[in-house]
């Protein structure tokens, strides 16, 4: 008799324990990321890749808390799913995603800020990175990707070398204001690099750059690239997905032109050959013909303001259709350079002018593509 009375007393805590230890249904998003900018497919719209994990048979999504829910054509495998959502260009948007089973919502997740706009990879040496004299301001119009996460931030821009200013805030602010959509940058510029250091691993050349840390000498006397800069560039390109950025903005040349040790100066013919090799190899690796803008870049200091040989090599890329024409930054002199015009990097005014000149090259080209 006593045991039958005690039985419910022991069963109730066991049932409660079982309920408390059963894990709740969850939905974890792996893409898109917070503050990510996704390249729009045309002027009016873009497609958001949505991936994650959920114990569900149906995935729905919507933009904004008042928007209608749309059932996604999700592919499921081992608890993970992939899907896409077509949305209007613009931002910043709030993306909501929910999982359903038998018509019941079992879990939900959200990305609070998401943009559908224009994305650019930025590569080259110090003036493509964060080595300017004055940090520039992001008006909330663009985000930058460092290889792992996206950031809406003032300079320095994540993903590139240096702790100073860059041309990306002036450019991003100008593009967003003109185009009416958020802008994304994928920076990977490295200060003081030669084009030789950006070559794929194993690519050879006869004479070394001034800095040898990313190259090595071979027994036969030739030199070869170790490939680190190229690998970073390709990884950042691939992170955006197929057709996931509008163009590469290449600003580099100072470390190949007019070196103090003439044996380390790169002839223009080889500069053209090596940069074309980088462009074509990277296109093969990412699987699509990404456009490149190539700037005219060879300035050092007053009295050493240009290398006709390097400038001709850069211009030949446009004339032959390998790349698009970038700005002539050698023309930025005087107080547009640091230390009252005595340095190679840009002053605050120079960074703003540099950004404006990039915008002047990109916007007309982009407007033609978006018609």
Secondary structure, 3 states (H helix, E strand, C coil): CHHHHHHHHHHHHHHHHHHHHCCCCCEEEEECCCCEEEECCCCCEEEEEEEEEECCCEEEEEECCCCCCEECCCEEECCEEEEEEEEECEEEEEEEEEEEECCEEEEEEEEEEEEEEEEEEEEECHHHCCCECCCCCCCCCEEEECCCCEECCCCCCCCCCCCCECCHHHHHHHHHHHHCCCEEEEECCCCCCCHHHHCCCCCEECCCCCCCCCEEECCCCCEEECCHHHHHHHHHHHHCCCCCCCEEEEECCCCCCCCCCHHHCCCHHHHHHHHHHHHHHHHHHHCCCCEEEEEECCCCECCECCCHHHHHHHHHHHHCCCCEEEEEHHHCCHHHEHHHHCCCCECHHHHHHHHHHHHHHHHHHHHHHCC
